[in-house]
């Protein structure tokens, strides 16, 4: 997600394909931080509150910051649609169909594909 | 355009329309070692900045080996047997070795998961401890940063 966020245009779309085989972890505070906030903005405001310190806050904070820049769709077998939405992401049942929908509304859209996800760290040439 | 995405253990192949302006960003391919075991043995025989294990380890010592947990793509099952064999050749009895699962704050692994990660032979032969960051009784302060 953060690899794609480096090159997505503001207001653009990130589609993540991740199996999430172990679900969303019950250990740590990632899930609680995400699910207790009603929006990414609320989550960021909480994290930015002076004196606020919480285990795993970086994970939730990074997700919320990326949500500020782009819409994030998640294709996964490991989470329910409700779990995806509560995590401030959008469910995606088919990567192809989601891409096709966006191409229809924006035929000139440019698409970058990172088949190995965070194994690549892309940068937009200045 | 067909593209195979890293997804779970099997991958996910997607087909995108040819009219789409697609850039595929891939890592540079680095071939694996031709003979892993030989390369590992050679590396253990000439470590960087310290003597090799047989010179460091005595049969009366105890040794803890820390290994990456299930959330990391570390081939423990291929590396640990070579390392443990080296300790054994240094004269260290099996019951002087403890393997510590570096879980940080992640959940403990199940027995079946440990067998997949480390190999059944290693799990059956050695004592394994799963680090528990929440159990102070099993932790000891060694300094503050």
Interface residues (C-beta under 8 A of the other chain):
Chain A: X17 X18 X19 X21 X25 X26 X27 X28 X55 X56 X75 X77 X95 X96 X99 X100 X103 X107 X108 X109 X110 X111 X112 X113 X114 X115 X116 X117 X119 X120 X122
Chain B: X3 X4 X5 X6 X7 X8 X9 X12 X14 X15 X16 X17 X19 X20 X21 X22 X23 X24 X25 X26 X27 X105 X106 X107
